[in-house]
Amino acid sequence: MSRDTRFSDVLHIMLHMEQAEGLLTSDVLARSMGTNPAVFRRTMAGLREAGLVRSERGHGGGWQLARPLREITLLDVYEALGRPHLFAIGNRSQHAECLIEKNVNAVMVDTMAEAATLFVTRFKEITLDQIAPRRPVNACAHQDG
């Protein structure tokens, strides 16, 4: 199963946005995420709707943060992305006939729910300014612009 890196990708580019002077184009940010501009714009749509980022179309347009990093939590970003799955672990069957499988399913469901609650609680406590570098970063090795 492939990993869903959208959450960490978006956090990465939002921290770069904060350091940028002015707007960053979809091309530049898509390269930073390792994707194409159309996929980037689809990924960012929920963040724009949530008021975390804003974009301007046309020549000279691009993307920028809509709020300071101190006002954006990891939970805000996670929810704006549609709450991507945190775990790839699942049950063998949703309608088990076997008592052992029912017991396994029950403990898995309960444990995963507890873990998801812990993630959400922690995501609510962390703002993006807490994970931003303390000094400006010019560019990442994989970034062209």
Backbone hydrogen bonds, N-H to C=O, Kabsch-Sander energy under -0.5 kcal/mol:
donor,donor_aa,acceptor,acceptor_aa,energy
5,T,3,R,-0.8
9,D,5,T,-3.0
10,V,6,R,-3.0
11,L,7,F,-2.2
12,H,8,S,-2.3
13,I,9,D,-2.3
14,M,10,V,-2.5
15,L,11,L,-2.0
16,H,12,H,-1.6
17,M,13,I,-2.7
18,E,14,M,-1.8
19,Q,15,L,-0.9
19,Q,16,H,-0.6
20,A,16,H,-1.0
20,A,17,M,-0.7
22,G,20,A,-0.9
24,L,63,W,-2.2
29,L,25,T,-2.4
30,A,26,S,-2.8
31,R,27,D,-2.1
32,S,28,V,-1.7
33,M,29,L,-1.6
34,G,30,A,-0.9
34,G,31,R,-0.7
35,T,30,A,-2.6
40,F,36,N,-2.4
41,R,37,P,-2.6
42,R,38,A,-2.0
43,T,39,V,-2.5
44,M,40,F,-2.3
45,A,41,R,-1.0
45,A,42,R,-0.5
46,G,42,R,-0.5
48,R,44,M,-2.3
49,E,45,A,-2.5
50,A,46,G,-1.7
51,G,48,R,-1.4
52,L,47,L,-2.7
53,V,47,L,-1.0
54,R,64,Q,-2.7
56,E,62,G,-2.4
61,G,58,G,-2.5
62,G,56,E,-1.2
63,W,24,L,-3.0
64,Q,54,R,-2.0
66,A,52,L,-2.7
67,R,52,L,-0.9
71,E,68,P,-2.0
72,I,69,L,-1.8
74,L,123,F,-0.9
74,L,126,I,-2.3
75,L,123,F,-1.5
77,V,73,T,-1.6
78,Y,74,L,-2.8
79,E,75,L,-2.8
80,A,76,D,-2.1
81,L,77,V,-1.6
82,G,79,E,-1.8
83,R,78,Y,-2.3
102,K,98,C,-2.4
103,N,99,L,-2.3
104,V,100,I,-2.6
105,N,101,E,-3.0
106,A,102,K,-2.4
107,V,103,N,-2.2
108,M,104,V,-2.4
109,V,105,N,-2.9
110,D,106,A,-2.4
111,T,107,V,-2.5
112,M,108,M,-2.8
113,A,109,V,-2.2
114,E,110,D,-2.3
115,A,111,T,-2.5
116,A,112,M,-2.6
117,T,113,A,-2.2
118,L,114,E,-2.2
119,F,115,A,-2.3
120,V,116,A,-2.6
121,T,117,T,-2.6
122,R,118,L,-2.5
123,F,119,F,-3.2
124,K,120,V,-1.9
125,E,121,T,-0.8
125,E,122,R,-0.8
126,I,122,R,-1.0
127,T,125,E,-0.6
128,L,69,L,-1.0
128,L,72,I,-2.6
129,D,69,L,-0.7
130,Q,127,T,-1.4
131,I,127,T,-0.5
131,I,128,L,-1.1
132,A,128,L,-0.8
138,N,136,P,-0.5
143,Q,140,C,-1.6
